[in-house]
Amino acid sequence: MGGVPIKHHTKGKVGRRRSHLARKPIKLSTCSNCNAPMLPHRACVNCGQYKGNKVK
């Protein structure tokens, strides 16, 4: 037997299965040095600092 589905999945069943696949909003934090918005756990794009240390 091939890949032919035996039973039909309703739109609601498929939607419930995919309910957690929605994209989440990006959470931004502020740099402690220059107060620029930055992604968490990454060096600041503006000043190049991470946790008070110059990394760039």
Backbone as JSON Lines, residues from 0, in Angstrom:
{"i":0,"aa":"M","n":[0.84,-1.18,0.0],"ca":[0.0,0.0,0.0],"c":[0.89,1.25,0.0]}
{"i":1,"aa":"G","n":[0.42,2.23,-0.73],"ca":[1.19,3.45,-0.88],"c":[0.88,4.48,0.18]}
{"i":2,"aa":"G","n":[1.02,5.72,-0.19],"ca":[0.82,6.82,0.75],"c":[-0.57,7.42,0.68]}
{"i":3,"aa":"V","n":[-1.57,6.61,0.43],"ca":[-2.94,7.1,0.34],"c":[-3.55,7.11,1.73]}
{"i":4,"aa":"P","n":[-4.04,8.28,2.21],"ca":[-4.65,8.3,3.54],"c":[-5.95,7.51,3.57]}
{"i":5,"aa":"I","n":[-6.14,6.72,4.61],"ca":[-7.34,5.89,4.73],"c":[-8.5,6.72,5.26]}
{"i":6,"aa":"K","n":[-8.22,7.6,6.23],"ca":[-9.27,8.43,6.81],"c":[-8.96,9.9,6.57]}
{"i":7,"aa":"H","n":[-10.01,10.68,6.44],"ca":[-9.89,12.12,6.18],"c":[-9.68,12.85,7.5]}
{"i":8,"aa":"H","n":[-8.72,13.78,7.52],"ca":[-8.51,14.61,8.69],"c":[-9.26,15.92,8.49]}
{"i":9,"aa":"T","n":[-10.09,16.28,9.44],"ca":[-10.88,17.51,9.33],"c":[-9.98,18.73,9.49]}
{"i":10,"aa":"K","n":[-10.49,19.88,9.06],"ca":[-9.74,21.12,9.19],"c":[-9.48,21.45,10.65]}
{"i":11,"aa":"G","n":[-10.44,21.14,11.52],"ca":[-10.26,21.4,12.95],"c":[-9.17,20.54,13.56]}
{"i":12,"aa":"K","n":[-9.12,19.28,13.16],"ca":[-8.1,18.37,13.68],"c":[-6.71,18.82,13.23]}
{"i":13,"aa":"V","n":[-6.6,19.2,11.96],"ca":[-5.32,19.67,11.44],"c":[-4.94,20.99,12.1]}
{"i":14,"aa":"G","n":[-5.94,21.89,12.31],"ca":[-5.67,23.16,12.95],"c":[-5.22,23.01,14.39]}
{"i":15,"aa":"R","n":[-5.81,22.06,15.11],"ca":[-5.38,21.82,16.49],"c":[-3.96,21.28,16.54]}
{"i":16,"aa":"R","n":[-3.63,20.45,15.58],"ca":[-2.27,19.91,15.54],"c":[-1.26,21.01,15.25]}
{"i":17,"aa":"R","n":[-1.63,21.96,14.4],"ca":[-0.72,23.03,14.0],"c":[-0.83,24.27,14.87]}
{"i":18,"aa":"S","n":[-1.57,24.22,15.95],"ca":[-1.84,25.41,16.75],"c":[-0.58,26.0,17.37]}
{"i":19,"aa":"H","n":[0.43,25.19,17.65],"ca":[1.65,25.68,18.28],"c":[2.69,26.12,17.26]}
{"i":20,"aa":"L","n":[2.38,26.06,15.97],"ca":[3.35,26.41,14.94],"c":[3.32,27.89,14.58]}
{"i":21,"aa":"A","n":[2.47,28.68,15.2],"ca":[2.39,30.11,14.89],"c":[3.68,30.8,15.31]}
{"i":22,"aa":"R","n":[4.06,31.8,14.53],"ca":[5.29,32.54,14.85],"c":[5.09,33.39,16.08]}
{"i":23,"aa":"K","n":[6.09,33.46,16.93],"ca":[6.02,34.23,18.16],"c":[6.67,35.6,17.91]}
{"i":24,"aa":"P","n":[6.24,36.64,18.6],"ca":[6.88,37.95,18.42],"c":[8.3,37.94,18.98]}
{"i":25,"aa":"I","n":[9.17,38.73,18.35],"ca":[10.57,38.82,18.78],"c":[10.64,39.6,20.08]}
{"i":26,"aa":"K","n":[11.32,39.05,21.06],"ca":[11.48,39.72,22.34],"c":[12.8,40.49,22.32]}
{"i":27,"aa":"L","n":[12.73,41.78,22.55],"ca":[13.91,42.62,22.57],"c":[14.21,43.06,23.99]}
{"i":28,"aa":"S","n":[15.49,43.17,24.29],"ca":[15.91,43.76,25.55],"c":[16.71,45.01,25.21]}
{"i":29,"aa":"T","n":[17.12,45.76,26.22],"ca":[17.9,46.97,25.98],"c":[19.33,46.76,26.46]}
{"i":30,"aa":"C","n":[20.24,47.37,25.75],"ca":[21.66,47.29,26.12],"c":[21.89,48.09,27.4]}
{"i":31,"aa":"S","n":[22.66,47.53,28.31],"ca":[22.92,48.23,29.57],"c":[23.91,49.38,29.38]}
{"i":32,"aa":"N","n":[24.64,49.38,28.28],"ca":[25.63,50.43,28.03],"c":[25.04,51.61,27.26]}
{"i":33,"aa":"C","n":[24.37,51.33,26.13],"ca":[23.89,52.42,25.27],"c":[22.37,52.47,25.16]}
{"i":34,"aa":"N","n":[21.65,51.6,25.84],"ca":[20.19,51.54,25.84],"c":[19.57,51.31,24.47]}
{"i":35,"aa":"A","n":[20.31,50.74,23.55],"ca":[19.78,50.41,22.23],"c":[19.03,49.08,22.32]}
{"i":36,"aa":"P","n":[17.99,48.88,21.51],"ca":[17.3,47.58,21.52],"c":[18.2,46.49,20.96]}
{"i":37,"aa":"M","n":[18.19,45.33,21.59],"ca":[19.05,44.22,21.15],"c":[18.37,42.89,21.44]}
{"i":38,"aa":"L","n":[18.77,41.86,20.74],"ca":[18.27,40.52,20.99],"c":[18.91,39.98,22.26]}
{"i":39,"aa":"P","n":[18.17,39.22,23.07],"ca":[18.75,38.7,24.3],"c":[19.84,37.66,24.01]}
{"i":40,"aa":"H","n":[20.82,37.58,24.88],"ca":[21.93,36.63,24.81],"c":[22.8,36.85,23.58]}
{"i":41,"aa":"R","n":[22.86,38.09,23.09],"ca":[23.71,38.42,21.95],"c":[24.39,39.75,22.22]}
{"i":42,"aa":"A","n":[25.52,39.98,21.56],"ca":[26.23,41.24,21.72],"c":[25.43,42.37,21.08]}
{"i":43,"aa":"C","n":[25.57,43.56,21.61],"ca":[24.86,44.72,21.1],"c":[25.42,45.09,19.73]}
{"i":44,"aa":"V","n":[24.53,45.33,18.78],"ca":[24.95,45.7,17.43],"c":[25.49,47.13,17.42]}
{"i":45,"aa":"N","n":[24.98,47.96,18.3],"ca":[25.35,49.37,18.31],"c":[26.74,49.6,18.92]}
{"i":46,"aa":"C","n":[26.98,49.06,20.12],"ca":[28.25,49.35,20.81],"c":[29.16,48.13,20.93]}
{"i":47,"aa":"G","n":[28.67,46.93,20.67],"ca":[29.52,45.74,20.67],"c":[29.79,45.17,22.06]}
{"i":48,"aa":"Q","n":[28.96,45.48,23.03],"ca":[29.19,44.96,24.39],"c":[28.24,43.84,24.7]}
{"i":49,"aa":"Y","n":[28.71,42.89,25.53],"ca":[27.87,41.81,26.03],"c":[28.2,41.59,27.49]}
{"i":50,"aa":"K","n":[27.23,41.76,28.36],"ca":[27.41,41.64,29.82],"c":[28.56,42.52,30.33]}
{"i":51,"aa":"G","n":[28.66,43.73,29.8],"ca":[29.65,44.67,30.28],"c":[31.03,44.51,29.67]}
{"i":52,"aa":"N","n":[31.24,43.56,28.77],"ca":[32.54,43.33,28.14],"c":[32.47,43.66,26.66]}
{"i":53,"aa":"K","n":[33.53,44.28,26.15],"ca":[33.61,44.6,24.72],"c":[33.98,43.31,23.97]}
{"i":54,"aa":"V","n":[33.14,42.9,23.04],"ca":[33.39,41.65,22.33],"c":[33.65,41.85,20.84]}
{"i":55,"aa":"K","n":[33.29,42.99,20.32],"ca":[33.55,43.24,18.89],"c":[34.76,44.11,18.72]}
